[in-house]
Amino acid sequence: MASNLWGKVYFKNVYTGILTQQPGGRCVFTYDETYLNSGMPAIAFTLPLQTEPHVYEDGLHPFFDNLGAEGWLKNAQSRALGIKKNDRFALLLAFGADLAGAVTIIDPVPVSGFSIDIDDPENFAALTARASLSGIQPKLGAIKDGRKFRSVKQGEQATHIAKLASGSLPDIIELEYLTMQASKALLKKDAVADVCIATLDGVTPKALLVKRFDRTENGKRLHFEEFNQLLGHKSEDKYDGCYEDMANFILANGDICLKTECDTLFRRIMACILTGNTDAHFKNFAMMHTDAGLRLTPSYDLVASATYPDYQTLALGIEGSENLTLGNLRAKNIARLGSLFGLPDSAIMLAVNDFEKSLPKARKNIDAAQKIDQHIKGKLHQQMEKRWNGIFSSIGNYLLKKQ
């Protein structure tokens, strides 16, 4: 690891500039002059193209901070390097070869002699790839090799993300798979990430394999940013704010965002509430950088977390109200959220009607899942029935009374 802590930043494998940590923790990112003259885009919404350095006084810039690992993987990385787990710059520098989106960060003096427990297959596989993935759940990069999946090796680029079992959240793999299948039906033509449950050779007999939407079939990197990055939040602030903050971002940046994305995003939040996905924070919604501007990525990280007793509170607020529990939500909350997204009552009602028509298909998708115990399916069915009867079925009457 470089003693002065600096790294080379690349965008789609093109050298972009230098990221440096200065004494006191201040970080500086400076675009390379050649890159500025190349016609290539800015690497982040909050890091526009400019000759002057981008200075951030409080550690890593929010864009870079959100690229670092969290939870289990962050702890494993810090143990391997023998450093504190809150040293996010050093961790990102050592594990920045394969990050979310199209940016990579390369240490000019790479770490050697990692302390890796070779008797722990999950730990070994996660660390040897030199990659970072956000999220608390144990996960690592994977590649589909024929009909099988295996963990990535150093120098390889993951085509999938393998989510592993969690001791504190039993059946999390199966529950996320079922939630994703139900959401595909509820959201109809909207894109939802492809997932499957499979063996990860040499690591675990069962993992949730999520196909990366930021990689093409031929390995090309596609760039996206989570709303936590777009809003300029540090990784730890992913729960600080309200759902309408994302709509406000879209509406305030009409030159690069489509207003219709607000309707799509509103429906995604509706699906989260209906399925009991209370952990839908700013890092679980994202926008892809395209030639036409910013567009929503496929939905991902959809888990009916309310089936666990400790996850009854919505990750984000509505109209400034925080710590909203799922059981206390009413039709007026959903209707108000729709209006905060700039939607007329007719659009809110159309979304509700579409959900009602899609419910049978969502239930069918849950029941069709193979090799998953019925009691796990029953939990999701129960969540959806409770939310539909307690909230969504009365939205029409509420809107009529309001009028």
N, C-alpha and C positions, 0 to 999 in steps of 0.2 A: 504494500500500500504506500502511495507517495507520501513522504513526510509532510509536505506542505498542503496535502489534500486538494488536489485539482484533478479534473477529469476532462476528457475529450467528449463532446456531445455530437451525436450523429442523428440525422433525420433521413429515414429510408436509405441508410448506409452512406449518406453524403455528409461529409464533415461540416458541422454547423458552427461550432464555437467552443469556448472554454467555460467550465463551471468551477468556481474556486470558493473554498471556505477560508475566511480570513480570521485573524485573532479576535476572540470575543464572540465567534459564532456567526458573524455576518457572512452572507453568501453573495457571490457576484456571478452573473452569467453575461458573457460578452459574445455577440455574434461575430463570426469571422467575416472580414471584409469581402473575401471572394464569395462567400455564401450570400451576403447582402446584395451583391451585384449579379447573382445567378438567376434571379427571377423565381427562386423557390419561395414557398410561403413561410410565415412565422411558425415556429414549432408549437406555440400555445397562444390561446386567446389573450392571456394576461402577459405575454412576452412578445409584443409587436416588434417588427423589424425596425432596428435603429442602430446607429453607430455608437451611441452612449451605452455604457454597461447598465444592465438591469440589476439593481442592488436591493437586497432584502435583508433587513436588520435582524430578523428573528429566525435564524437558521435557514433551512432550505426554502426556496421560493415555493409557494403552494403547488404549482404545477409539478415540480420535481418531488416535493414531499409526498404527494399522493401516489407516486410511482413506486415508493418503497414498500417493503413487505410489512405485514401486520401479524399480530398474534403468534401462533405456533411457529410460523416460518421465520418471523423476525427474531424470536427467541433462539431458534436453532442457528440462525446466521450469526448472532452475537456470540453464542457459545463457541462456534467454530473459529471465529476471529479472535476470541478472547477479549472482547471490548464490551462496553456498556450498551444495552439494547436501545437506549435513547440516542445513540450516536448515529443518527439517520444518514448523515452525509457519508460516513465511512462505510456503512452497510450498503447504501446505494452504489457507491463507487465500486465495491467488491462484487456486487451482484446485479450489475446493470446491463448485462449482455443481452438479456431477453426480457423486455418490459412490455407493459400494456401499450398498445398503439405502435407508432413508428419510430419512437425515439430510443436510442441506446446510449449508454454512458460507459466509456471505456477508461479504466485506470491505466495511466502510462507506465506504472510500475506495479504489475499485478501481484496480488497476494499469493504466496506459496506456502506450503506446509499447513493447510487447513487441519484443524482438529475435528475429524469426522469419525463418528462411531460406526464402523463398518458392520457391526452386528445389528444395527438398527436400519432395516432396509428403507423405511420411509424417510428417515433423516438423511441417509446417504444419497438417495435419489434426488431429494430436494436440493441439496447443497452442491452436488457435483455439476449441476447444469449452470450454475452462476446466474440464476434468474431470480427476479423478484415478482411476487404476486400479492396484491392487496387482499384484505379480508381476514377475518378471525379464524374461520374454519381451516383445518389442515388441508393443504393443497400443494400440488406440484405440476410441473409441465410434463406432457405426455405426447407420444407420437403413435399414430395408427400404423402398424406394420403388418400389412396383409389384413387378416381378419382379427388380429390381436392388437392390444395396446401395450406399450412399454414406456418407461420413463425416459426422458431425453438425456443425452450425454452432453458433456461440455462441447460447445461449438455448434450444437444442433439447435434448431428452432422448433419450439413446441407447436403442434397443430391442434392440441386439445389441452384443457386444464382438467386435471384429475382431482376431484374433491374426495377426501377421505372421511372415514367414520369419525365421529366425535363421541368420546366417552360420556360427556355431560349432556349431550343431546341425542338420545337413542333414536334410531331409525331416520336420522337426518338425511341420509342418501336417498332412501325410498320416498321420504316426504317431499324432498325437493323435486325429484323426478315426477311425482304425481301432480304437484303444484304447477310444474311447467306444462304438463299435458293438459291440465284443466285450463290454464291460461291461453294455450294455443286455440282452444275452442272459443273461449270468451272474447278474445281479441280478434277472432276471425282472420282477416287478411293481414293484420299487423304481424310483423316478424318477431318470432321468439327463438332464442338460441336453441340449436339442436343438442339433445342430450341422450345418453344411454347409460345403463348400468352394466359394467363389465369388469373382468379381471384385469389388474394391472400387473403384468408379468414380473415376478421377482419381488413385488412390493406388497400387494394385498389382493386377496381373492375377490374383493368387491369395492368398486369406486364409482362415483358419478363422473362420467367423461363428458365434458362440455366442449363442443367444437368452437374454436376461436373464430369470431367474426372479424377480427382484425388481421387475419392472414388469408391470402388467397390460396387456391389449390397449388399454385406453382411457387408458393413461399413469399410472395410479395407482401410487404408490410402495409397495412392500412392504418390511418391515424384517427384516433378518437380521444375525446376528453370526457371524464366524468363531470357531472354538474358541480361536484365539490371543487374541481379544478377551474371550471368556467366561472364560478362565483368567487374564486380567489380564497377558498377556505383551506386551511391546513387539514391533513388527514384526520387528526383528532377531533375536528370540528364538524364531522359529517352529520351529526345529529342536531346541529345548531341552526335552526331556521324553520321555515314553513314550506309546504308543498307549492304554494303559489309563487315562491321565489323563483322557481324554475320557469314558470309561465311568464313572470315579469322579465326574466332574461330574454326569452324568445321574443316577446313583444317589443322590448327595448332595442333589440338588434334586428329589426325587420329588414335591414339591408343584406343580411346573411342568413336569416332564419325565416321559415314559412310560418305564417300565423296559424295555418291548419295543424301544425305540429302540437298546438295547445290542446286540440280536441283529442289527438292520439295519446298525448301524455295524460290527459284527464282520464281517459278510459283505462290506461294502464294502472293508475292509482285506484280507480274503481275496482279493478280486478284484484289488486293487492288487498283492499279492504274486504272484498267478498270472500276471498280464499283465506283470510286471516294472516296475510303476510305483513305483520306489523313492523318488521325490521327493514322496511324500504326507505333507506336514507339517501343522502345526496350522492354517495359513491355507487349506488345501484341504479342510477339513471345516467345516460351519457349521450353525447352527440358525436357523429362521425364528421370528420373534415372531408368535404367533397369539392369538386370543381365548382359546383353551384352554391356552395355555402355549407353551413352546419345543418345536419339532418340527424334525427334520432337513430341510434343504433338499435339492433334487435334487443328485446327484453332479456334480462338475465338475472341470476341470483334470486329466483322466485321461490320462497319457502313459506309454507303455512306455519309460521313460527308461533302463532297464537295457540297451537296445540300444546305448547309447553307453558307451564304456569307463570314463568318469569317474563314472558313476552306478551303482555296484554296491553301495553301502551304503544301508541303510534310513534314511529321513529321521528317524524316531523310534525309540526303543528299545522293548524289551519287558521288563517286570519289572526295570527299572533297568539292564538291559544295553544299552549304547549301541554305536554303530558296528558294528551287525550287518550282515554282508555277505549278499547274497541267496544266494550259492552255499553258504553255511554253514548256512542255515536247514534245519531238520528238522521232521518231523511233531510232535515234542514241543513245539516252539516255538509252532506254531499251536494245538495243544491247550491249552497253558498260557495263551496269549493269550485263548482262549475262556473259560477258567475265570476269568481276571482280569476279564472282562466280565460275570461273574456267571452264565454259562451252564452248565447241566449237560452231561454228556458226550453225552446223547441229542440235545440241541440242536446241539452241535458236529457230531455225526455227520450229523444231518439237513441241515445246511448243506453238508457235503461231498457228500452224496448228491445234493442239488439242483444243485450245481455240476457233478457228473459228468453228470447228465441234460442240463444246459444247454450242455455243451461243444460238441456238434455244431452247435447253433444259433449259438454264438459264432464257430466256425470259418466257418460259412456266411456270417455277417454280414461277416466280414473279406474273404472271397473275392468277395462281391457288390459291394464298393465299386468304383465305376467310375473310370476315368482315374487309377488309382494303380498304379505299377509293381509287378510281382509280387515283386521282391526285397524291397520294403518290407513287403509282406504276409507274406513268408517269415520276416522277422525276428520279427514278432509271433507267428506260428505256432510258431517255434522256442522263444521265451521261454515260451509257455504249455505246450508239450510238456515242456520241461525241468523247469519248476516242478511240473507235475502228477506226472510220474514220480518226481521227486526228493523231493517233500514230501507232496502231498495224497493220493496213492494209498495211502500207508501210514498215514494217520491212524487209520483204523479198527483196524488191527492194533495200533497203539500204545495206543489206548484200551482194547482188550480185554486186552492184557498188563498195563496199569496196574491194571485191575480185579482 
